[in-house]
Amino acid sequence: MLLRVWTGTILPREADKMRASRAAFLVLVLAVLGVSIAFWLKHPSPESAVVQAPTPSSLISEPSPTELSSPIPTGATAPSPPISLSPPPPAAPQVSEALHQQFLDLSQEVFKSIPTKSQLAKLPPEEVHYTPQVMFTASVELGKIAQMVSDHPGLASDGLKFYKECAENEESPTSLRASCYAEFQRLSKSSGVSSDAPQVPQSVSDLAQKVM
Amino acid sequence: MNLKMLVQLVLGLSLLVTLGACGPKNNSASVCVPPSSNPSNKLHFESGVPCNQAAALNEAVSSLVTLPLDSSNSSVGLMARTMKTDDVTPAGLQNWMEDRVQYIINGDFKIRSHLYTTNQPFSYSEPNILPDAYTNSASVQGAQIIMLNVGTEVYANGKLAKQLYIVDLPGIGYVPMPSPRTGMLAIGPGLFNSLGGAQSAVVLNIFRLGTLFHEARHSDGHGKTLGFMHSVCPPGHDYAGLPACDLSTNGPYTIGAMMVKNLTNACTNCTAGDLLSLRAMYLDVANRVLDPAKAPIGLAPDASAGMDWDDSPEGSR
């Protein structure tokens, strides 16, 4: 309608000029509009961005092999501790105070069952020909600790403390210390609970190797 | 006397006879089936062996079937080479044991009062060669002859006396001892303590099998290696000063330890508790095989430390 009003009083040649101007104007407007849309898509404003909840897999992004192998440039600051690639060990479930106490009571009983080396030396020869009764009993008692920790993974930390103390007791027979040492290593690995390793002589760690 | 009383009398007498077959020490609560009639193995039990002990030993032997070993496993392979057998199936292992153990007697049995000799001459192989423990105990620092394998002890004493000894076993009869392979074990209550049932049956079975195979090895060897005698453990050892160690690398402690280890590995229904118990028992035995550096000096070259001893048996059954 606007065009008709304008074209009502102008000459044909001028009308052609006018038509060309309108087309150029239209192209210009479209071009400005296109550039604007492209700019908006590339740099959305924080207010207009859609917030998406992160998925578990997106929390730990796995770096590409090239990222892992890229050396740190000389003079550059070491990056913050790298994100662990292996899943963290499951947190040990909480144990009740009653269960904790039950474990401590059992620990005391088991420690009592472990003979000293000097007690073994006093046994009659015929009794030590094969595993003597006291050692058999202590072995069975040690098994109770392993069973309780297996049944209640939340006791892993207590179990490690027990095995460490058992392995480090210089009065105890080497074979039982080695059993505790090996079990400490096994439990430490499977539970992911960190604890100071037992300090034992080589005779104990060497013997423990036979069951590790 | 009416018919009912007669039946009761017959039943009562039958029960007494059945219980009596297992001797006066029977403390089994159930009626005893004479264990020597067990068809699943070749063990013969002297009548003084309590029925529950005989049953427990039979059960342990039978449990081999439930613990089949993986012959492709390196530890099983090492055991097979040490035992010089190609057959580590349950039947094969049982045969190995039964080649060396046949008679089980009560630990309280007074064997000296049941020994006989024969007028017929008997010639021993290597007649003047015996383990140092018999001939010169000083050379192995006071080693004592401690064997539950009494068969080898009787054989060695016969060899020393240059006579063939025969043992009269109640419930079995006269058993001549022309070879340690005759295989006669004395068993004590220590092997059968159940600790009030605190541990599972599989732990007890594996422990008893380890003991049986340990004792079976005492039936091997000849001359200086006869019976694979134990040595005194060195200072610092768990059993320091006691004859509870082996110098050889293929002796009774090695065999017993290997059996416990491999049977434990084969145990698919063992709990975490069972496994730790069995590992501790294994280490108690494995730790008795001496480091050659800690062995006593003055040993016979063919019965020295840190080597496999010749296990060829003396005599013949």
Interface residues (C-beta under 8 A of the other chain):
Chain A: K117 L120 A121 L123 P125 E126 E127 V128 H129 Y130 T131 P132 Q133 M135 F136 T137 A138 S139 V140 L142 G143 K144 I145 A146 Q147 V149 S150 P173 T174 S175 L176 A178 S179 A182 E183 L207 A208 K210 V211
Chain B: Q144 I146 M147 L148 G190 L191 N193 L195 A198 Q199 V203 F207 G210 T211 H214 H230 H237 D238 Y239 A240 G241 L242 P243 A244 G256 K261 T271 A272 G273 D274 L275 L276 S277 L278 R279 A280 M281 Y282 L283 D284 V285 A286 N287
